[in-house]
Structure formats: structure tokens, C-alpha cells
Amino acid sequence: MTNTERDQRQMHESYVQMTQLVMPNDTNPYGTLSGGRLMHWIDVAGGVSATRHARQLVVTAAIDQIVFHAPIPEGHIVVLEALVTCSGRTSMEVKVDVAGEDPVTGKTSHTTTARLVYVAVKNGVPVEVPDLIPSTPDEKAIYERALHRRELRTAARGKAES
């Protein structure tokens, strides 16, 4: 392998599904899941997804977006699905979708969408990650949108540094 060639991984290899139950200590005064607790779970699921892709330890570099669409009541099941949507040289964007599930009826609803950026590190230094290979038409569309967001983040970072 030359210096310009990197390992490659399929997008679906980074898929993570994490399930939690909303307990009383996870809630806010309204009896619904605390946003802070959910953000922690999102970061854990996203970090596992990024680690699966990189096969290295990762750190959270940025929380690009979190949109809370609906609350999740105490006693409901939380299902977090994470997937690496694009990779750079050392960083990866991960999308985390969150659904709430009523344990009695089984009804689920999409409650939260998050996008985070992770960097692979070894001994405190960023290291290269594999190229991401989308294989289905849906994955290719996800990848293209993620590349566009990456360009926007890079441009915004350049403006902030000037």
C-alpha cells in the first residue's frame, strides 16, 4: 500500500443500534427524557460507529447538529441508530437517528436527528481512517449529502479562523 492508498470500509460496516430504557433518573421535571442524557447516548452510539469504521479509538471533534423533534416519556424505549456517512483523512461524520418506542403498544416515532464529527487518534495524535465506500443508491445519496456538509463545515471553519 502506498502513502496515498488507504484501507476501505463499506458504509454499512459502521452501523450501530443501541437501545436504552428511559428510567426515572434519566428524566427532567416534565417526566420526559432529559436532553443532556440523550445527548450522552447519542455521543456513545456515534463514537461506537466511528470506532467500528476507523478500528481506532476516536474523540468527539464536533457536534454539528442535534434536532429534537419530540420528547420521549419515562418508561419508553429509546432506539439509537448510528452510521458513518463520510470520512476524511482523519475524521468521520456520523449520523444518529433516535426513535422512541412505547413498550405497551410497540408504536415507534422518530424523535431526534444528530450529526457529529469524530477524529481517530492514537497516542493523542490524529491518525488516518479508511475511505468510506457507499454501496447502495441510498448510501450513495447519504454520502453525497455528507460530503456537501463537510465542505460547508470546512468553509465555515476557514471563515472563523480568519
Phi and psi in degrees as GROMACS dihedral restraints (atoms count N, CA, C in turn):
[ dihedral_restraints ]
;  ai    aj    ak    al  type     phi  dphi    fc
    3     4     5     6     1   -82.9    20    10
    4     5     6     7     1   174.3    20    10
    6     7     8     9     1   -62.6    20    10
    7     8     9    10     1   -25.6    20    10
    9    10    11    12     1   -89.7    20    10
   10    11    12    13     1   -14.4    20    10
   12    13    14    15     1   -91.1    20    10
   13    14    15    16     1   136.8    20    10
   15    16    17    18     1  -124.3    20    10
   16    17    18    19     1   159.0    20    10
   18    19    20    21     1   -57.9    20    10
   19    20    21    22     1   161.9    20    10
   21    22    23    24     1  -129.7    20    10
   22    23    24    25     1   146.0    20    10
   24    25    26    27     1  -135.8    20    10
   25    26    27    28     1   143.6    20    10
   27    28    29    30     1   -70.3    20    10
   28    29    30    31     1   147.2    20    10
   30    31    32    33     1   -57.6    20    10
   31    32    33    34     1   -44.2    20    10
   33    34    35    36     1   -65.0    20    10
   34    35    36    37     1   -18.1    20    10
   36    37    38    39     1   -66.7    20    10
   37    38    39    40     1   -19.3    20    10
   39    40    41    42     1   -93.7    20    10
   40    41    42    43     1     1.1    20    10
   42    43    44    45     1   -63.5    20    10
   43    44    45    46     1   133.8    20    10
   45    46    47    48     1  -132.0    20    10
   46    47    48    49     1   135.4    20    10
   48    49    50    51     1  -121.9    20    10
   49    50    51    52     1   125.3    20    10
   51    52    53    54     1  -124.3    20    10
   52    53    54    55     1   136.4    20    10
   54    55    56    57     1  -122.2    20    10
   55    56    57    58     1   136.5    20    10
   57    58    59    60     1  -134.7    20    10
   58    59    60    61     1   156.3    20    10
   60    61    62    63     1  -109.8    20    10
   61    62    63    64     1   131.1    20    10
   63    64    65    66     1   -76.1    20    10
   64    65    66    67     1   108.7    20    10
   66    67    68    69     1   -96.6    20    10
   67    68    69    70     1   164.7    20    10
   69    70    71    72     1   -54.3    20    10
   70    71    72    73     1   -37.1    20    10
   72    73    74    75     1   -74.6    20    10
   73    74    75    76     1    -4.4    20    10
   75    76    77    78     1   -94.8    20    10
   76    77    78    79     1    -3.2    20    10
   78    79    80    81     1  -101.9    20    10
   79    80    81    82     1   164.5    20    10
   81    82    83    84     1   -98.4    20    10
   82    83    84    85     1  -178.4    20    10
   84    85    86    87     1   -62.5    20    10
   85    86    87    88     1   -12.5    20    10
   87    88    89    90     1   -90.7    20    10
   88    89    90    91     1    -0.4    20    10
   90    91    92    93     1    79.0    20    10
   91    92    93    94     1    18.6    20    10
   93    94    95    96     1  -119.7    20    10
   94    95    96    97     1   163.3    20    10
   96    97    98    99     1   -56.0    20    10
   97    98    99   100     1   129.2    20    10
   99   100   101   102     1   -64.1    20    10
  100   101   102   103     1   136.2    20    10
  102   103   104   105     1   -59.6    20    10
  103   104   105   106     1   -37.1    20    10
  105   106   107   108     1   -64.9    20    10
  106   107   108   109     1   -40.8    20    10
  108   109   110   111     1   -65.1    20    10
  109   110   111   112     1   -43.0    20    10
  111   112   113   114     1   -63.7    20    10
  112   113   114   115     1   -39.8    20    10
  114   115   116   117     1   -61.2    20    10
  115   116   117   118     1   -38.1    20    10
  117   118   119   120     1   -62.1    20    10
  118   119   120   121     1   -47.4    20    10
  120   121   122   123     1   -62.9    20    10
  121   122   123   124     1   -39.0    20    10
  123   124   125   126     1   -60.3    20    10
  124   125   126   127     1   -44.4    20    10
  126   127   128   129     1   -64.8    20    10
  127   128   129   130     1   -38.4    20    10
  129   130   131   132     1   -64.6    20    10
  130   131   132   133     1   -50.3    20    10
  132   133   134   135     1   -61.3    20    10
  133   134   135   136     1   -44.1    20    10
  135   136   137   138     1   -63.2    20    10
  136   137   138   139     1   -40.7    20    10
  138   139   140   141     1   -65.0    20    10
  139   140   141   142     1   -38.8    20    10
  141   142   143   144     1   -65.3    20    10
  142   143   144   145     1   -42.1    20    10
  144   145   146   147     1   -60.7    20    10
  145   146   147   148     1   -47.2    20    10
  147   148   149   150     1   -63.5    20    10
  148   149   150   151     1   -39.0    20    10
  150   151   152   153     1   -64.5    20    10
  151   152   153   154     1   -40.3    20    10
  153   154   155   156     1   -61.0    20    10
  154   155   156   157     1   -39.0    20    10
  156   157   158   159     1   -71.0    20    10
  157   158   159   160     1   -48.8    20    10
  159   160   161   162     1   -78.4    20    10
  160   161   162   163     1   -26.8    20    10
  162   163   164   165     1    54.6    20    10
  163   164   165   166     1    36.4    20    10
  165   166   167   168     1  -142.3    20    10
  166   167   168   169     1   162.2    20    10
  168   169   170   171     1   -67.9    20    10
  169   170   171   172     1   148.8    20    10
  171   172   173   174     1  -129.8    20    10
  172   173   174   175     1   159.0    20    10
  174   175   176   177     1  -124.7    20    10
  175   176   177   178     1   151.8    20    10
  177   178   179   180     1   -76.3    20    10
  178   179   180   181     1   121.3    20    10
  180   181   182   183     1   -97.6    20    10
  181   182   183   184     1   -33.4    20    10
  183   184   185   186     1  -159.8    20    10
  184   185   186   187     1   144.7    20    10
  186   187   188   189     1  -104.0    20    10
  187   188   189   190     1   103.7    20    10
  189   190   191   192     1   -74.4    20    10
  190   191   192   193     1   -38.5    20    10
  192   193   194   195     1  -164.4    20    10
  193   194   195   196     1   137.4    20    10
  195   196   197   198     1  -136.7    20    10
  196   197   198   199     1   123.5    20    10
  198   199   200   201     1  -120.4    20    10
  199   200   201   202     1   118.9    20    10
  201   202   203   204     1   -91.8    20    10
  202   203   204   205     1   113.1    20    10
  204   205   206   207     1   -89.4    20    10
  205   206   207   208     1   -34.7    20    10
  207   208   209   210     1  -157.9    20    10
  208   209   210   211     1   150.8    20    10
  210   211   212   213     1   -75.6    20    10
  211   212   213   214     1   160.8    20    10
  213   214   215   216     1  -120.1    20    10
  214   215   216   217     1   117.3    20    10
  216   217   218   219     1   -72.1    20    10
  217   218   219   220     1   156.4    20    10
  219   220   221   222     1   -54.1    20    10
  220   221   222   223     1   141.0    20    10
  222   223   224   225     1    88.5    20    10
  223   224   225   226     1   -11.6    20    10
  225   226   227   228     1   -85.7    20    10
  226   227   228   229     1   162.0    20    10
  228   229   230   231     1   -94.4    20    10
  229   230   231   232     1   138.0    20    10
  231   232   233   234     1  -110.5    20    10
  232   233   234   235     1   126.4    20    10
  234   235   236   237     1  -116.2    20    10
  235   236   237   238     1   118.4    20    10
  237   238   239   240     1  -108.4    20    10
  238   239   240   241     1   129.7    20    10
  240   241   242   243     1  -120.7    20    10
  241   242   243   244     1   122.5    20    10
  243   244   245   246     1  -120.7    20    10
  244   245   246   247     1   146.7    20    10
  246   247   248   249     1  -153.5    20    10
  247   248   249   250     1   133.3    20    10
  249   250   251   252     1   -70.4    20    10
  250   251   252   253     1   126.2    20    10
  252   253   254   255     1  -104.5    20    10
  253   254   255   256     1   -20.4    20    10
  255   256   257   258     1  -163.8    20    10
  256   257   258   259     1   159.7    20    10
  258   259   260   261     1  -134.2    20    10
  259   260   261   262     1   145.1    20    10
  261   262   263   264     1  -104.1    20    10
  262   263   264   265     1  -150.0    20    10
  264   265   266   267     1   -71.9    20    10
  265   266   267   268     1   -45.3    20    10
  267   268   269   270     1  -126.2    20    10
  268   269   270   271     1    -5.6    20    10
  270   271   272   273     1  -118.3    20    10
  271   272   273   274     1   161.7    20    10
  273   274   275   276     1  -141.0    20    10
  274   275   276   277     1   138.6    20    10
  276   277   278   279     1   -92.6    20    10
  277   278   279   280     1   135.3    20    10
  279   280   281   282     1  -123.8    20    10
  280   281   282   283     1   132.2    20    10
  282   283   284   285     1  -100.9    20    10
  283   284   285   286     1   134.2    20    10
  285   286   287   288     1  -122.6    20    10
  286   287   288   289     1   120.4    20    10
  288   289   290   291     1  -103.7    20    10
  289   290   291   292     1   138.3    20    10
  291   292   293   294     1  -121.8    20    10
  292   293   294   295     1   134.9    20    10
  294   295   296   297     1  -125.3    20    10
  295   296   297   298     1   146.2    20    10
  297   298   299   300     1  -102.8    20    10
  298   299   300   301     1   140.9    20    10
  300   301   302   303     1  -126.7    20    10
  301   302   303   304     1   126.8    20    10
  303   304   305   306     1   -76.0    20    10
  304   305   306   307     1   118.6    20    10
  306   307   308   309     1   -69.6    20    10
  307   308   309   310     1   -19.0    20    10
  309   310   311   312     1   -85.0    20    10
  310   311   312   313     1   -46.9    20    10
  312   313   314   315     1   -93.0    20    10
  313   314   315   316     1   -21.6    20    10
  315   316   317   318     1    81.3    20    10
  316   317   318   319     1    -1.4    20    10
  318   319   320   321     1   -68.6    20    10
  319   320   321   322     1   133.9    20    10
  321   322   323   324     1  -116.6    20    10
  322   323   324   325     1   153.1    20    10
  324   325   326   327     1  -145.9    20    10
  325   326   327   328     1   141.9    20    10
  327   328   329   330     1   -70.8    20    10
  328   329   330   331     1   126.5    20    10
  330   331   332   333     1  -116.5    20    10
  331   332   333   334     1   -27.1    20    10
  333   334   335   336     1  -152.0    20    10
  334   335   336   337     1   144.2    20    10
  336   337   338   339     1  -126.9    20    10
  337   338   339   340     1   133.8    20    10
  339   340   341   342     1  -138.6    20    10
  340   341   342   343     1   147.4    20    10
  342   343   344   345     1  -130.2    20    10
  343   344   345   346     1   129.1    20    10
  345   346   347   348     1  -131.0    20    10
  346   347   348   349     1   159.0    20    10
  348   349   350   351     1  -119.7    20    10
  349   350   351   352     1   131.0    20    10
  351   352   353   354     1  -119.6    20    10
  352   353   354   355     1   151.4    20    10
  354   355   356   357     1  -122.6    20    10
  355   356   357   358     1   132.8    20    10
  357   358   359   360     1   -78.0    20    10
  358   359   360   361     1   135.8    20    10
  360   361   362   363     1  -134.6    20    10
  361   362   363   364     1   149.2    20    10
  363   364   365   366     1  -139.8    20    10
  364   365   366   367     1   125.1    20    10
  366   367   368   369     1    54.4    20    10
  367   368   369   370     1    36.5    20    10
  369   370   371   372     1    78.5    20    10
  370   371   372   373     1     6.3    20    10
  372   373   374   375     1  -118.3    20    10
  373   374   375   376     1   134.2    20    10
  375   376   377   378     1   -59.0    20    10
  376   377   378   379     1   139.9    20    10
  378   379   380   381     1  -126.9    20    10
  379   380   381   382     1   156.7    20    10
  381   382   383   384     1   -64.0    20    10
  382   383   384   385     1   148.1    20    10
  384   385   386   387     1  -116.3    20    10
  385   386   387   388     1   159.0    20    10
  387   388   389   390     1   -63.3    20    10
  388   389   390   391     1   152.7    20    10
  390   391   392   393     1   -65.9    20    10
  391   392   393   394     1   147.5    20    10
  393   394   395   396     1   -95.9    20    10
  394   395   396   397     1   130.2    20    10
  396   397   398   399     1  -114.5    20    10
  397   398   399   400     1   106.3    20    10
  399   400   401   402     1   -79.3    20    10
  400   401   402   403     1   138.0    20    10
  402   403   404   405     1  -115.2    20    10
  403   404   405   406     1   -23.6    20    10
  405   406   407   408     1  -103.8    20    10
  406   407   408   409     1   163.3    20    10
  408   409   410   411     1   -57.2    20    10
  409   410   411   412     1   -39.4    20    10
  411   412   413   414     1   -63.5    20    10
  412   413   414   415     1   -44.7    20    10
  414   415   416   417     1   -63.0    20    10
  415   416   417   418     1   -39.0    20    10
  417   418   419   420     1   -64.3    20    10
  418   419   420   421     1   -39.0    20    10
  420   421   422   423     1   -66.5    20    10
  421   422   423   424     1   -42.8    20    10
  423   424   425   426     1   -59.4    20    10
  424   425   426   427     1   -45.2    20    10
  426   427   428   429     1   -62.1    20    10
  427   428   429   430     1   -45.7    20    10
  429   430   431   432     1   -61.8    20    10
  430   431   432   433     1   -43.0    20    10
  432   433   434   435     1   -64.4    20    10
  433   434   435   436     1   -38.7    20    10
  435   436   437   438     1   -66.2    20    10
  436   437   438   439     1   -39.1    20    10
  438   439   440   441     1   -61.7    20    10
  439   440   441   442     1   -39.9    20    10
  441   442   443   444     1   -62.5    20    10
  442   443   444   445     1   -44.9    20    10
  444   445   446   447     1   -62.3    20    10
  445   446   447   448     1   -38.0    20    10
  447   448   449   450     1   -62.1    20    10
  448   449   450   451     1   -42.5    20    10
  450   451   452   453     1   -61.0    20    10
  451   452   453   454     1   -42.2    20    10
  453   454   455   456     1   -64.2    20    10
  454   455   456   457     1   -41.8    20    10
  456   457   458   459     1   -62.6    20    10
  457   458   459   460     1   -42.6    20    10
  459   460   461   462     1   -63.5    20    10
  460   461   462   463     1   -43.3    20    10
  462   463   464   465     1   -64.8    20    10
  463   464   465   466     1   -42.2    20    10
  465   466   467   468     1   -65.3    20    10
  466   467   468   469     1   -38.8    20    10
  468   469   470   471     1   -64.9    20    10
  469   470   471   472     1   -38.8    20    10
  471   472   473   474     1   -63.2    20    10
  472   473   474   475     1   -40.3    20    10
  474   475   476   477     1   -67.4    20    10
  475   476   477   478     1   -39.0    20    10
  477   478   479   480     1   -67.7    20    10
  478   479   480   481     1   -31.1    20    10
  480   481   482   483     1   -83.1    20    10
  481   482   483   484     1   -14.1    20    10
